[in-house]
Amino acid sequence: MKIIGIDPGLRVTGFGVIEQNGQHLSYLASGVIKTPNADLPQRLGTIFDGIAVLLGQHTPMQAAIEKVFVNVNPQSTLLLGQARGAAICALVAGGMPVYEYTALQLKKAVVGHGRASKEQVQQMVARLLRLNSLPGTDAADALGVAICHAHSGSALNTLGNLAPALMQKGYRMRRGRLVG
């Protein structure tokens, strides 16, 4: 199964494509979509169009995107959210199921702890995917979110498949616990 990971940004949006065969992960592609120094609508259009092209080139089956964190500067957070929205719209328009992960989840899945540096993420992504060189930071984050999904996505799918059967048997979730 091919997975595309997206690290959204208004100036630079990172992308990474991996293939998962069981527990084995293979690198397919990575890079960045750079937006022009232009007005906001043109930048968002560049992100949307760039992701649409990537979907056509690589035909992934699932997409994972990093969630926005609240920044010190509310204006920066709003702009980043708009770039993320353009990326999500492109993925959904391309027919992708989209899964979202926080930077903490990404770092835990790739490095093993949530306070990892960008350099640690780069190094572990290169090791996990057996790359000859380090990817750029934005591409490494995108590959990291794809790896995070590959590691947790199968568990989410299993739970999602079990839920209807459990509900038919009369089980329900109450305050985070399964009760019958």
C-alpha positions, 0 to 999 in steps of 0.5 A: 500500500502506498502512503503519501505524507504531507507536512503543510507550510505556506512557503514550503510544503513537504511531501513523502511517499512510501510503500508498506508491505506488511511491516516492511517500508520502502521509500518511493519519493519525497521533496517540497512544493515551494509557493511563489512570493505572491498573494495568499490565494495564489500560494494556496492554489500552488499547494493544491495543484502540487498535491494533485500532481503528486497524487497523479504521479504516485497513486497512493491509497492513503494520505497522512498529514501533520496537524497544526499546532497553535503558534505564539503568533496567531496570524502565523497559525491562521496562515498555516491552517489555511495551507493545511486546508488547501492540502487536505482539499487536494487530498480529498479531491483526489479521493484519498482517505486522510489521517491526521497526526500531531508532531508529538505522535510523528516524533514518537513513532519515528524517534521514540520520544516526543521531544525529538529534534528535526535532525533526529527525525531526519536521521531516523527517517533515513535509517528506517527507509534505508536512504543514502542521504538525509532528506530535507527537514520538510520532506523528512517530516512528511516521510515521518508522518507517512511512517507514523500512519504506516505504524498506527494505521493498521491498528486503527483499521483493525479497531474500526473493523471491530467496532460494528461487530461489538456494537451489534453485540450490545457493547458501547463506549462510555467515558473511554471504556468499553461497556456491555 
